[in-house]
Amino acid sequence: MPVISVTVLKSICPIVNRKKYWAFLPAVLFTAAVAYLSLTESAQAPSVALNDKFLHAAFYTVLAIAWFLPIVKHSPFAFRLSTYVVLGVTAYGAFLELLQHFCTLTRSGEWLDLLADFVGALIGVVIIAIITIVNQSSTRKSSTRQ
């Protein structure tokens, strides 16, 4: 599993100062959880009655939200970085699909899983973008009324 270092985080989002790195802790923990669940052998994995592609999209939606939310909160350039969040989360999904294909006995990497990962990442970033825009416009409206 790739380790996210402070240097990498600074290069991705240089506006974030050291105190704000803690905001990324939920994202790092959820990233580790996704890797664990993706690479656990099928016999040991918890069985879920939902569609596999839906689960991929749901997990990667949450993963993108977990990474994009601290960026939105702490960086004035958040929307410029949204593409990198989608690409980074999708690349992580591709990496896990390759590991499933080559390093596990009971799992296999699939292109449709990767597509579901991308769609989920895109949905997550769009959700945070919409919420942020709505919050900013309601804040502006309330400040102009006073």
C-alpha positions, 0 to 999 in steps of 0.5 A: 500500500502506498504511503502518503508522506508529508512531502508528497502532501506539500507538493500536492497542496502547498497551501496546507500548513502542518497543523492542517495535516490532521484534517487528512487523517480520516482520508488516510485511514479510509484509504487503508480500509479500502485497500484492506477490503479490496485485497482480503481474500474472498473467503475472509471478506464480509459478504454483502448482498449489494452489486459489486459495481455499486459498492465500488462506486460508493466506496470511491465516492466516500474516498474522494470526499475524504480527500477533497473535503480537507482540501476545500476547507484549507486551500483557496485553490481547491477547485483547481485541485479537484481534477487531481483528487479524481485522478488520484483516487482513480489511480489508487483504484487502478493500483488496487485492481492490479494488485487484485489481479496479480497478488491474490488468489480469489480476487481478480481485477476488472475494467468495470470495477475501475470504471465504477471507481472513477464514477464514484470519485467523480461523484464524490468531488461533485458532491463536495463542490455543490455543497461548497458552492451552495454554502458560499452563496448562502453565506454571501446572501446572509452577509448582504442582508445585514 
